[in-house]
Amino acid sequence: MITTAEIRKKAEKLYPNVLRSVLTGEDFFPVTLRSDKSLSKDFSAMSREIAHIMSDSKDRKGFGYQVVSEKVKNRQHGIQDIPKAIVFETLADYIKYIGKLHEFGAFKADAERILSSIPQLKDWFASNPLLIVANNRSWEDLIKICLWFISFHETGKYYIRELPIAIHTKFVESHVGILRLLLDELIPHMSKKEETFFQKRFGLKHEEPRIRIRFLDKSLTIDNRFSDISLPLSDFSTANLLCVNVLITENLMNFLTLPDLKNTIAIWGGGYAVKNLQHIEWLTDKRIYYWGDIDIQGFEILSMLRGYYEQTISIMMDEATFNEFVHYHDHGTASNTYGLNHLTISEHELYLQIHANNLRLEQEKIPQAYVNDFLRKFNN
């Protein structure tokens, strides 16, 4: 026989549908929960089960469910009134039973406020009614933001802090989850669905990655004195720096200690941050060199970079360098990545070797004298 715990669990599962019916105006009540489970064979146990169900019913409490019974003749117990269905006759009975009087009242007030301001959200909220509940006490400001984006938003014009809306910056930042869902629905033409970062998704200004550059040729320095600078990515993209060679290195200290090299600038790659260097038009005409760790991740980054710029040449990531410093080999970080598509034959052979044995030669373990000698010969 159904228990009161099972009745409550089934009733609570109906809650999203009940909220949906409020939004759509459909009649949801009365609603019936079936209770035709087999009876306990022990008469005393059966009697206790029935009594327990009745004690929690509307007949006893004045709200909640009605028990619909029917007379059943049973070989063990004779003729008995057995509960066959549990019925919530009204919305009020149901809401009070599941203990959501306050929450439901707030839901109705919020739904009315939202749909009176933004009626185009009606169907969407009918599919997502619990989001109204989850964001109770926030809808006044959420509505302000949505209305502003619908009517006034221009891509690339504002940081979040600059939005001319009567709210504080932190509110937007702490509600990007629900705002993303709402704005995807309201301004799909201004939403870049492939972007997960809120500011990029909706064309807001944001802090850009910075590209750090060293001018290894003194004749290329800015104003004959600035040899180590960093630029926002958008400025770097249009910089078109006057150099022949671009040397990208993974490790910061190796970047800082690169020797003077003619016609060359160095870029600190910062590991997988080299992805920020894709789609830079002026780099397509440069000689690009990459120096990273001789390990699985180093070759993954090299392959990624060469996918952006096919002219990329690796330096000090060869078997000769790897074998020269065998005493500095260490265990690397395992990876499930296979089949790198942009390695040369010799690079791929070395990659397979270190992948099979999980080896690493970190670039900062290569002596500075070796680096200087290699680069100067390479640069001549």
One Martini backbone bead per residue (centre of mass of N, CA, C, O) as a GRO file, in nm:
protein
  380
    1MET     BB    1   0.099   0.034   0.018
    2ILE     BB    2   0.082   0.348   0.024
    3THR     BB    3   0.265   0.614   0.148
    4THR     BB    4   0.321   0.922   0.273
    5ALA     BB    5   0.601   0.951   0.145
    6GLU     BB    6   0.504   0.889  -0.146
    7ILE     BB    7   0.300   1.114  -0.169
    8ARG     BB    8   0.499   1.348  -0.135
    9LYS     BB    9   0.685   1.280  -0.367
   10LYS     BB   10   0.470   1.295  -0.592
   11ALA     BB   11   0.379   1.583  -0.534
   12GLU     BB   12   0.656   1.729  -0.577
   13LYS     BB   13   0.685   1.642  -0.884
   14LEU     BB   14   0.441   1.841  -0.975
   15TYR     BB   15   0.533   2.138  -0.941
   16PRO     BB   16   0.621   2.233  -1.227
   17ASN     BB   17   0.336   2.183  -1.351
   18VAL     BB   18   0.186   2.381  -1.174
   19LEU     BB   19   0.341   2.633  -1.259
   20ARG     BB   20   0.278   2.609  -1.559
   21SER     BB   21  -0.034   2.639  -1.532
   22VAL     BB   22  -0.025   2.933  -1.441
   23LEU     BB   23   0.103   3.044  -1.709
   24THR     BB   24  -0.120   2.901  -1.914
   25GLY     BB   25  -0.419   2.849  -1.768
   26GLU     BB   26  -0.455   2.571  -1.686
   27ASP     BB   27  -0.622   2.286  -1.569
   28PHE     BB   28  -0.502   2.076  -1.298
   29PHE     BB   29  -0.751   2.062  -1.121
   30PRO     BB   30  -0.779   1.776  -1.035
   31VAL     BB   31  -0.544   1.538  -0.884
   32THR     BB   32  -0.417   1.202  -0.933
   33LEU     BB   33  -0.305   0.940  -0.718
   34ARG     BB   34  -0.201   0.638  -0.715
   35SER     BB   35  -0.266   0.335  -0.468
   36ASP     BB   36  -0.256   0.030  -0.606
   37LYS     BB   37  -0.130  -0.152  -0.388
   38SER     BB   38  -0.047  -0.400  -0.212
   39LEU     BB   39  -0.136  -0.572   0.058
   40SER     BB   40  -0.104  -0.656   0.361
   41LYS     BB   41  -0.136  -0.961   0.515
   42ASP     BB   42  -0.140  -0.816   0.771
   43PHE     BB   43  -0.389  -0.672   0.942
   44SER     BB   44  -0.244  -0.473   1.131
   45ALA     BB   45  -0.065  -0.346   0.913
   46MET     BB   46  -0.292  -0.250   0.729
   47SER     BB   47  -0.436  -0.068   0.937
   48ARG     BB   48  -0.193   0.125   0.980
   49GLU     BB   49  -0.164   0.225   0.692
   50ILE     BB   50  -0.445   0.350   0.666
   51ALA     BB   51  -0.427   0.536   0.915
   52HIS     BB   52  -0.186   0.701   0.812
   53ILE     BB   53  -0.319   0.819   0.563
   54MET     BB   54  -0.564   0.951   0.709
   55SER     BB   55  -0.401   1.140   0.911
   56ASP     BB   56  -0.294   1.317   0.635
   57SER     BB   57  -0.562   1.422   0.556
   58LYS     BB   58  -0.816   1.645   0.501
   59ASP     BB   59  -1.016   1.527   0.710
   60ARG     BB   60  -0.799   1.589   0.947
   61LYS     BB   61  -0.646   1.882   0.853
   62GLY     BB   62  -0.806   2.062   0.614
   63PHE     BB   63  -0.581   1.960   0.410
   64GLY     BB   64  -0.505   1.827   0.100
   65TYR     BB   65  -0.590   1.505   0.071
   66GLN     BB   66  -0.797   1.272  -0.075
   67VAL     BB   67  -0.957   0.962  -0.005
   68VAL     BB   68  -1.012   0.695  -0.227
   69SER     BB   69  -1.243   0.436  -0.177
   70GLU     BB   70  -1.290   0.072  -0.171
   71LYS     BB   71  -1.448  -0.220  -0.175
   72VAL     BB   72  -1.277  -0.517  -0.055
   73LYS     BB   73  -1.233  -0.859  -0.116
   74ASN     BB   74  -1.052  -1.070   0.112
   75ARG     BB   75  -0.929  -1.360   0.223
   76GLN     BB   76  -0.788  -1.248   0.483
   77HIS     BB   77  -0.995  -0.965   0.548
   78GLY     BB   78  -1.220  -0.928   0.372
   79ILE     BB   79  -1.415  -0.650   0.396
   80GLN     BB   80  -1.265  -0.341   0.270
   81ASP     BB   81  -1.147  -0.012   0.295
   82ILE     BB   82  -0.957   0.088   0.013
   83PRO     BB   83  -0.715   0.269  -0.110
   84LYS     BB   84  -0.704   0.399  -0.464
   85ALA     BB   85  -0.682   0.722  -0.419
   86ILE     BB   86  -0.522   1.042  -0.458
   87VAL     BB   87  -0.666   1.374  -0.399
   88PHE     BB   88  -0.628   1.694  -0.540
   89GLU     BB   89  -0.869   1.938  -0.568
   90THR     BB   90  -0.675   2.187  -0.504
   91LEU     BB   91  -0.433   2.418  -0.505
   92ALA     BB   92  -0.441   2.490  -0.205
   93ASP     BB   93  -0.410   2.205  -0.096
   94TYR     BB   94  -0.136   2.146  -0.231
   95ILE     BB   95   0.047   2.381  -0.136
   96LYS     BB   96   0.011   2.330   0.168
   97TYR     BB   97   0.114   2.038   0.173
   98ILE     BB   98   0.415   2.114   0.048
   99GLY     BB   99   0.505   2.396   0.181
  100LYS     BB  100   0.453   2.666  -0.055
  101LEU     BB  101   0.309   2.936   0.000
  102HIS     BB  102   0.529   3.157  -0.020
  103GLU     BB  103   0.664   3.069  -0.286
  104PHE     BB  104   0.406   3.081  -0.463
  105GLY     BB  105   0.342   3.377  -0.420
  106ALA     BB  106   0.609   3.479  -0.540
  107PHE     BB  107   0.576   3.353  -0.816
  108LYS     BB  108   0.322   3.507  -0.906
  109ALA     BB  109   0.441   3.791  -0.875
  110ASP     BB  110   0.681   3.752  -1.066
  111ALA     BB  111   0.528   3.663  -1.319
  112GLU     BB  112   0.364   3.922  -1.349
  113ARG     BB  113   0.604   4.114  -1.372
  114ILE     BB  114   0.744   3.991  -1.615
  115LEU     BB  115   0.495   3.969  -1.825
  116SER     BB  116   0.427   4.276  -1.820
  117SER     BB  117   0.718   4.352  -1.945
  118ILE     BB  118   0.785   4.043  -2.090
  119PRO     BB  119   0.576   3.857  -2.277
  120GLN     BB  120   0.784   3.683  -2.458
  121LEU     BB  121   0.843   3.476  -2.199
  122LYS     BB  122   0.610   3.277  -2.156
  123ASP     BB  123   0.696   3.013  -2.303
  124TRP     BB  124   0.971   2.983  -2.171
  125PHE     BB  125   0.865   2.967  -1.872
  126ALA     BB  126   0.685   2.715  -1.919
  127SER     BB  127   0.968   2.547  -1.947
  128ASN     BB  128   1.101   2.735  -1.679
  129PRO     BB  129   0.963   2.784  -1.381
  130LEU     BB  130   1.199   2.749  -1.165
  131LEU     BB  131   1.351   3.017  -1.233
  132ILE     BB  132   1.165   3.202  -1.079
  133VAL     BB  133   1.222   3.085  -0.801
  134ALA     BB  134   1.544   3.099  -0.801
  135ASN     BB  135   1.506   3.443  -0.853
  136ASN     BB  136   1.408   3.557  -0.612
  137ARG     BB  137   1.452   3.912  -0.563
  138SER     BB  138   1.569   3.975  -0.883
  139TRP     BB  139   1.357   4.077  -1.103
  140GLU     BB  140   1.377   4.380  -1.117
  141ASP     BB  141   1.672   4.382  -1.232
  142LEU     BB  142   1.645   4.179  -1.461
  143ILE     BB  143   1.442   4.345  -1.621
  144LYS     BB  144   1.613   4.593  -1.670
  145ILE     BB  145   1.830   4.448  -1.833
  146CYS     BB  146   1.657   4.328  -2.057
  147LEU     BB  147   1.536   4.595  -2.164
  148TRP     BB  148   1.803   4.722  -2.242
  149PHE     BB  149   1.902   4.508  -2.444
  150ILE     BB  150   1.660   4.526  -2.637
  151SER     BB  151   1.691   4.860  -2.694
  152PHE     BB  152   2.032   4.954  -2.647
  153HIS     BB  153   2.231   4.758  -2.743
  154GLU     BB  154   2.593   4.770  -2.813
  155THR     BB  155   2.847   4.642  -2.949
  156GLY     BB  156   3.154   4.730  -2.795
  157LYS     BB  157   3.080   4.974  -2.570
  158TYR     BB  158   3.067   4.803  -2.290
  159TYR     BB  159   3.108   4.762  -1.979
  160ILE     BB  160   2.947   4.652  -1.717
  161ARG     BB  161   3.001   4.913  -1.546
  162GLU     BB  162   2.871   5.105  -1.793
  163LEU     BB  163   2.592   5.040  -1.766
  164PRO     BB  164   2.282   5.230  -1.809
  165ILE     BB  165   2.189   5.106  -1.514
  166ALA     BB  166   2.003   5.082  -1.204
  167ILE     BB  167   2.276   4.919  -1.107
  168HIS     BB  168   2.507   4.706  -0.989
  169THR     BB  169   2.772   4.537  -1.106
  170LYS     BB  170   2.751   4.276  -0.924
  171PHE     BB  171   2.481   4.176  -1.023
  172VAL     BB  172   2.562   4.081  -1.301
  173GLU     BB  173   2.802   3.895  -1.216
  174SER     BB  174   2.596   3.712  -1.021
  175HIS     BB  175   2.378   3.669  -1.299
  176VAL     BB  176   2.484   3.526  -1.567
  177GLY     BB  177   2.320   3.269  -1.592
  178ILE     BB  178   2.028   3.387  -1.627
  179LEU     BB  179   2.099   3.602  -1.840
  180ARG     BB  180   2.184   3.414  -2.065
  181LEU     BB  181   1.909   3.278  -2.101
  182LEU     BB  182   1.740   3.532  -2.155
  183LEU     BB  183   1.912   3.658  -2.392
  184ASP     BB  184   1.896   3.420  -2.584
  185GLU     BB  185   1.584   3.466  -2.617
  186LEU     BB  186   1.569   3.789  -2.677
  187ILE     BB  187   1.880   3.815  -2.840
  188PRO     BB  188   1.987   3.605  -3.067
  189HIS     BB  189   2.132   3.811  -3.272
  190MET     BB  190   2.349   3.887  -3.009
  191SER     BB  191   2.434   3.578  -2.983
  192LYS     BB  192   2.725   3.384  -2.910
  193LYS     BB  193   2.695   3.051  -2.868
  194GLU     BB  194   3.009   2.967  -2.862
  195GLU     BB  195   3.014   3.149  -2.611
  196THR     BB  196   3.063   3.140  -2.253
  197PHE     BB  197   3.143   3.419  -2.216
  198PHE     BB  198   2.942   3.671  -2.148
  199GLN     BB  199   3.077   3.917  -2.288
  200LYS     BB  200   3.120   3.772  -2.562
  201ARG     BB  201   2.829   3.677  -2.620
  202PHE     BB  202   2.717   4.009  -2.587
  203GLY     BB  203   2.932   4.238  -2.665
  204LEU     BB  204   3.124   4.304  -2.435
  205LYS     BB  205   3.349   4.444  -2.268
  206HIS     BB  206   3.688   4.327  -2.185
  207GLU     BB  207   3.940   4.173  -2.058
  208GLU     BB  208   4.230   4.123  -2.213
  209PRO     BB  209   4.466   3.972  -2.336
  210ARG     BB  210   4.818   3.976  -2.300
  211ILE     BB  211   5.105   4.063  -2.494
  212ARG     BB  212   5.436   3.969  -2.461
  213ILE     BB  213   5.729   4.173  -2.550
  214ARG     BB  214   6.052   4.135  -2.709
  215PHE     BB  215   6.332   4.320  -2.823
  216LEU     BB  216   6.619   4.167  -2.965
  217ASP     BB  217   6.636   4.430  -3.136
  218LYS     BB  218   6.729   4.750  -3.074
  219SER     BB  219   6.613   4.879  -3.347
  220LEU     BB  220   6.296   4.795  -3.251
  221THR     BB  221   6.244   4.973  -3.041
  222ILE     BB  222   6.057   5.182  -2.851
  223ASP     BB  223   6.185   5.482  -2.863
  224ASN     BB  224   6.474   5.347  -2.800
  225ARG     BB  225   6.367   5.193  -2.493
  226PHE     BB  226   6.130   4.981  -2.539
  227SER     BB  227   6.182   4.620  -2.490
  228ASP     BB  228   5.929   4.561  -2.279
  229ILE     BB  229   5.602   4.462  -2.361
  230SER     BB  230   5.237   4.507  -2.342
  231LEU     BB  231   4.936   4.396  -2.515
  232PRO     BB  232   4.649   4.404  -2.620
  233LEU     BB  233   4.517   4.197  -2.844
  234SER     BB  234   4.394   4.414  -3.033
  235ASP     BB  235   4.664   4.570  -3.068
  236PHE     BB  236   4.840   4.337  -3.165
  237SER     BB  237   4.673   4.270  -3.425
  238THR     BB  238   4.764   4.583  -3.543
  239ALA     BB  239   5.083   4.634  -3.519
  240ASN     BB  240   5.293   4.542  -3.728
  241LEU     BB  241   5.577   4.454  -3.669
  242LEU     BB  242   5.919   4.529  -3.732
  243CYS     BB  243   5.999   4.213  -3.854
  244VAL     BB  244   6.108   3.878  -3.928
  245ASN     BB  245   6.113   3.748  -3.638
  246VAL     BB  246   5.929   3.501  -3.431
  247LEU     BB  247   5.970   3.419  -3.086
  248ILE     BB  248   5.823   3.148  -2.914
  249THR     BB  249   5.787   3.104  -2.559
  250GLU     BB  250   5.682   2.943  -2.270
  251ASN     BB  251   5.888   3.044  -2.067
  252LEU     BB  252   5.959   3.321  -1.886
  253MET     BB  253   6.267   3.302  -1.825
  254ASN     BB  254   6.346   3.241  -2.117
  255PHE     BB  255   6.233   3.502  -2.231
  256LEU     BB  256   6.416   3.701  -2.050
  257THR     BB  257   6.704   3.538  -2.160
  258LEU     BB  258   6.721   3.621  -2.433
  259PRO     BB  259   6.908   3.704  -2.681
  260ASP     BB  260   7.037   3.882  -2.911
  261LEU     BB  261   6.844   3.942  -3.223
  262LYS     BB  262   6.805   3.982  -3.539
  263ASN     BB  263   6.496   4.072  -3.642
  264THR     BB  264   6.371   4.018  -3.338
  265ILE     BB  265   6.097   3.884  -3.164
  266ALA     BB  266   5.940   3.812  -2.850
  267ILE     BB  267   5.706   3.567  -2.716
  268TRP     BB  268   5.498   3.490  -2.457
  269GLY     BB  269   5.309   3.203  -2.447
  270GLY     BB  270   5.205   3.041  -2.191
  271GLY     BB  271   5.144   2.792  -2.331
  272TYR     BB  272   4.810   2.767  -2.427
  273ALA     BB  273   4.803   3.086  -2.486
  274VAL     BB  274   4.862   3.068  -2.799
  275LYS     BB  275   4.563   3.090  -2.891
  276ASN     BB  276   4.574   3.412  -2.901
  277LEU     BB  277   4.747   3.406  -3.191
  278GLN     BB  278   4.519   3.378  -3.363
  279HIS     BB  279   4.434   3.570  -3.635
  280ILE     BB  280   4.714   3.717  -3.719
  281GLU     BB  281   4.791   3.865  -4.001
  282TRP     BB  282   5.100   3.966  -3.968
  283LEU     BB  283   5.215   3.669  -3.904
  284THR     BB  284   5.203   3.531  -4.193
  285ASP     BB  285   5.494   3.690  -4.281
  286LYS     BB  286   5.653   3.539  -4.068
  287ARG     BB  287   5.904   3.405  -3.887
  288ILE     BB  288   5.834   3.117  -3.696
  289TYR     BB  289   5.921   3.032  -3.357
  290TYR     BB  290   5.939   2.738  -3.139
  291TRP     BB  291   5.982   2.710  -2.770
  292GLY     BB  292   5.962   2.416  -2.578
  293ASP     BB  293   5.897   2.159  -2.425
  294ILE     BB  294   6.000   1.816  -2.409
  295ASP     BB  295   5.675   1.719  -2.443
  296ILE     BB  296   5.360   1.660  -2.484
  297GLN     BB  297   5.261   1.958  -2.454
  298GLY     BB  298   5.468   2.092  -2.639
  299PHE     BB  299   5.362   1.945  -2.901
  300GLU     BB  300   5.073   2.043  -2.884
  301ILE     BB  301   5.142   2.344  -2.913
  302LEU     BB  302   5.295   2.327  -3.177
  303SER     BB  303   5.058   2.213  -3.343
  304MET     BB  304   4.870   2.448  -3.293
  305LEU     BB  305   5.046   2.675  -3.411
  306ARG     BB  306   5.079   2.542  -3.697
  307GLY     BB  307   4.773   2.561  -3.754
  308TYR     BB  308   4.796   2.875  -3.785
  309TYR     BB  309   5.124   2.851  -3.875
  310GLU     BB  310   5.290   2.667  -4.109
  311GLN     BB  311   5.589   2.812  -4.074
  312THR     BB  312   5.658   2.681  -3.821
  313ILE     BB  313   5.949   2.647  -3.610
  314SER     BB  314   6.139   2.440  -3.430
  315ILE     BB  315   6.335   2.475  -3.122
  316MET     BB  316   6.485   2.267  -2.914
  317MET     BB  317   6.283   1.996  -3.023
  318ASP     BB  318   6.502   1.766  -3.049
  319GLU     BB  319   6.691   1.485  -3.028
  320ALA     BB  320   6.963   1.616  -2.969
  321THR     BB  321   6.871   1.779  -2.721
  322PHE     BB  322   6.749   1.547  -2.561
  323ASN     BB  323   7.023   1.377  -2.547
  324GLU     BB  324   7.216   1.593  -2.424
  325PHE     BB  325   6.997   1.595  -2.150
  326VAL     BB  326   6.937   1.314  -2.002
  327HIS     BB  327   6.994   1.403  -1.694
  328TYR     BB  328   6.708   1.591  -1.714
  329HIS     BB  329   6.510   1.387  -1.710
  330ASP     BB  330   6.154   1.342  -1.674
  331HIS     BB  331   5.844   1.329  -1.569
  332GLY     BB  332   5.544   1.377  -1.699
  333THR     BB  333   5.228   1.455  -1.839
  334ALA     BB  334   4.970   1.296  -1.904
  335SER     BB  335   4.793   1.190  -2.213
  336ASN     BB  336   4.509   1.134  -2.450
  337THR     BB  337   4.656   1.251  -2.683
  338TYR     BB  338   4.638   1.206  -3.037
  339GLY     BB  339   4.722   1.283  -3.350
  340LEU     BB  340   4.909   1.503  -3.448
  341ASN     BB  341   4.884   1.720  -3.746
  342HIS     BB  342   5.159   1.942  -3.708
  343LEU     BB  343   5.405   1.747  -3.758
  344THR     BB  344   5.688   1.634  -3.819
  345ILE     BB  345   5.850   1.348  -3.848
  346SER     BB  346   6.062   1.398  -3.622
  347GLU     BB  347   5.865   1.505  -3.411
  348HIS     BB  348   5.679   1.257  -3.402
  349GLU     BB  349   5.889   1.053  -3.306
  350LEU     BB  350   5.951   1.200  -3.038
  351TYR     BB  351   5.665   1.208  -2.933
  352LEU     BB  352   5.623   0.899  -2.913
  353GLN     BB  353   5.852   0.850  -2.711
  354ILE     BB  354   5.747   1.036  -2.476
  355HIS     BB  355   5.465   0.913  -2.459
  356ALA     BB  356   5.545   0.615  -2.389
  357ASN     BB  357   5.743   0.733  -2.129
  358ASN     BB  358   5.680   1.002  -1.996
  359LEU     BB  359   5.862   1.251  -2.087
  360ARG     BB  360   6.101   1.525  -1.986
  361LEU     BB  361   6.228   1.848  -2.110
  362GLU     BB  362   6.295   2.130  -1.970
  363GLN     BB  363   6.390   2.436  -2.088
  364GLU     BB  364   6.525   2.547  -1.811
  365LYS     BB  365   6.754   2.304  -1.815
  366ILE     BB  366   6.885   2.448  -2.030
  367PRO     BB  367   7.158   2.595  -2.085
  368GLN     BB  368   7.235   2.915  -2.165
  369ALA     BB  369   7.477   2.863  -2.352
  370TYR     BB  370   7.325   2.680  -2.548
  371VAL     BB  371   7.110   2.879  -2.632
  372ASN     BB  372   7.287   3.108  -2.738
  373ASP     BB  373   7.440   2.941  -2.950
  374PHE     BB  374   7.199   2.839  -3.111
  375LEU     BB  375   7.064   3.118  -3.185
  376ARG     BB  376   7.307   3.253  -3.326
  377LYS     BB  377   7.336   3.042  -3.547
  378PHE     BB  378   7.037   3.061  -3.644
  379ASN     BB  379   7.054   3.387  -3.709
  380ASN     BB  380   7.286   3.380  -3.945
   0.00000   0.00000   0.00000
